[in-house]
């Protein structure tokens, strides 16, 4: 159960990284384009990490919500704060909307 709690918190961190990813993308879209379009601009390590966690967050969040559902059916989710699965499920809905419908 300790591993499950750790993975739940890691999923929450990935969801926060998803919010930062959306914010960074919005900031990049507002910048005017200067120079050639085929030029790759290096991003700092923190920003690169946030982008990676934000994009992978939908897969991690989907798997975690499946585990929440399975543990809820078995009745083993009692040792966890209730807000964590609820917030992760809300983030999953936002991520599905953002990646597939936006």
C-alpha positions in Angstrom: 0.0 0.0 0.0 3.0 2.3 0.6 3.9 1.9 -3.1 0.4 2.8 -4.1 0.4 5.9 -2.0 3.8 6.9 -3.5 2.5 6.4 -7.1 -0.6 8.4 -6.3 1.5 11.3 -5.1 3.8 10.9 -8.2 0.7 11.0 -10.4 -0.3 14.3 -8.7 3.1 15.7 -9.4 2.8 14.7 -13.0 -0.6 16.5 -13.1 1.0 19.6 -11.8 3.6 19.2 -14.5 0.8 18.9 -17.0 -0.5 22.3 -15.9 3.0 23.8 -16.3 3.3 22.2 -19.7 0.0 23.8 -20.8 1.3 27.1 -19.5 4.6 26.9 -21.2 2.9 25.9 -24.5 0.6 28.9 -24.2 3.6 31.2 -23.5 5.4 29.8 -26.6 2.4 30.3 -28.8 2.2 34.0 -27.7 5.8 34.7 -28.7 6.4 36.2 -32.1 8.4 33.9 -34.4 11.9 35.2 -35.3 14.2 33.4 -37.6 13.9 30.2 -39.5 11.0 27.9 -38.8 13.2 24.7 -38.8 15.5 25.9 -36.0 15.4 23.9 -32.8 15.6 25.9 -29.7 17.1 24.2 -26.6 15.0 24.4 -23.5 16.5 24.4 -20.0 16.5 21.2 -18.0 13.6 22.1 -15.7 11.4 23.1 -18.6 12.4 19.9 -20.5 11.5 17.8 -17.5 8.2 19.5 -17.0 7.3 19.0 -20.7 8.2 15.3 -20.5 6.2 14.7 -17.3 3.3 16.7 -18.6 3.0 14.8 -21.8 3.5 11.4 -20.1 1.1 12.4 -17.4 -1.9 11.3 -19.3 -0.6 7.7 -19.5 0.4 7.6 -15.8 -2.8 9.2 -14.8 -4.9 6.7 -16.8 -3.1 3.8 -15.2 -3.5 5.2 -11.8 -7.2 5.8 -12.2 -7.6 2.2 -13.3 -5.8 1.1 -10.1 -8.1 3.5 -8.1 -11.1 1.8 -9.6 -9.8 -1.7 -8.9 -8.9 -0.9 -5.3 -12.3 0.9 -4.8 -14.0 -2.3 -5.9 -11.9 -4.4 -3.5 -12.4 -1.9 -0.7 -8.7 -1.2 -0.1 -8.6 2.5 -0.8 -9.5 3.5 2.8 -5.9 4.3 3.8 -5.6 7.1 1.3 -6.9 10.7 1.5 -10.1 11.1 -0.5 -9.0 14.3 -2.3 -6.1 12.6 -4.1 -8.1 10.1 -6.3 -10.7 12.8 -7.0 -8.2 15.4 -8.1 -6.3 12.9 -10.2 -9.6 11.9 -11.9 -10.4 15.6 -12.6 -7.0 16.0 -14.1 -7.6 12.9 -16.3 -10.7 14.5 -17.7 -8.8 17.7 -18.4 -5.9 15.8 -20.0 -8.2 13.8 -22.3 -10.0 16.9 -23.3 -6.7 18.8 -24.0 -4.9 16.0 -25.9 -7.8 14.6 -27.9 -10.3 17.4 -28.4 -8.3 20.7 -28.2 
